Amino acid sequence: MAIRILLADDHDVVRQGLRTILRARPEWEICGEAANGKEAVEAAQRLQPDLIVLDITMPIMSGLEATEEIQKLHLDTRVLIFTMHDSKSLVRALKKAGAEGYVLKSH
């Protein structure tokens, strides 16, 4: 069974790149996309993906706020933050919000 992934980033080119990379794995399925945090929360509730790859800096609702809202839905969904920011305080905030981890865009 495929791992269903929701991509959430406000930059279309970033989502496009992630989609291309992730589709190379037949066991991974992109089940949806979102361009802001609010859309990500709505899509998470509607699609109930296994994993959400979520940008931290997005309009309307940040990735941190979206993570907190997604956790309140009590879904069996894990959140992985995709960010260009690297700081210990950010890592603590992400863990507190319920994210499983993070990946730096620069690596």
ChimeraX attribute file (.defattr): number of C-alpha atoms within 10 A of each C-alpha:
attribute: neighborCount
match mode: 1-to-1
recipient: residues
	/A:1	7
	/A:2	11
	/A:3	14
	/A:4	18
	/A:5	25
	/A:6	24
	/A:7	26
	/A:8	30
	/A:9	26
	/A:10	19
	/A:11	13
	/A:12	13
	/A:13	10
	/A:14	15
	/A:15	19
	/A:16	14
	/A:17	10
	/A:18	16
	/A:19	17
	/A:20	12
	/A:21	10
	/A:22	15
	/A:23	12
	/A:24	10
	/A:25	11
	/A:26	10
	/A:27	11
	/A:28	15
	/A:29	19
	/A:30	19
	/A:31	17
	/A:32	17
	/A:33	23
	/A:34	21
	/A:35	19
	/A:36	23
	/A:37	28
	/A:38	20
	/A:39	16
	/A:40	29
	/A:41	25
	/A:42	15
	/A:43	21
	/A:44	25
	/A:45	15
	/A:46	10
	/A:47	14
	/A:48	19
	/A:49	23
	/A:50	18
	/A:51	21
	/A:52	29
	/A:53	24
	/A:54	31
	/A:55	29
	/A:56	27
	/A:57	19
	/A:58	19
	/A:59	13
	/A:60	13
	/A:61	18
	/A:62	18
	/A:63	31
	/A:64	24
	/A:65	17
	/A:66	26
	/A:67	27
	/A:68	17
	/A:69	20
	/A:70	25
	/A:71	18
	/A:72	10
	/A:73	13
	/A:74	9
	/A:75	13
	/A:76	10
	/A:77	21
	/A:78	19
	/A:79	25
	/A:80	22
	/A:81	25
	/A:82	22
	/A:83	18
	/A:84	14
	/A:85	15
	/A:86	13
	/A:87	7
	/A:88	9
	/A:89	8
	/A:90	14
	/A:91	16
	/A:92	11
	/A:93	12
	/A:94	23
	/A:95	14
	/A:96	13
	/A:97	19
	/A:98	18
	/A:99	25
	/A:100	14
	/A:101	13
	/A:102	22
	/A:103	16
	/A:104	11
	/A:105	13
	/A:106	9
	/A:107	5
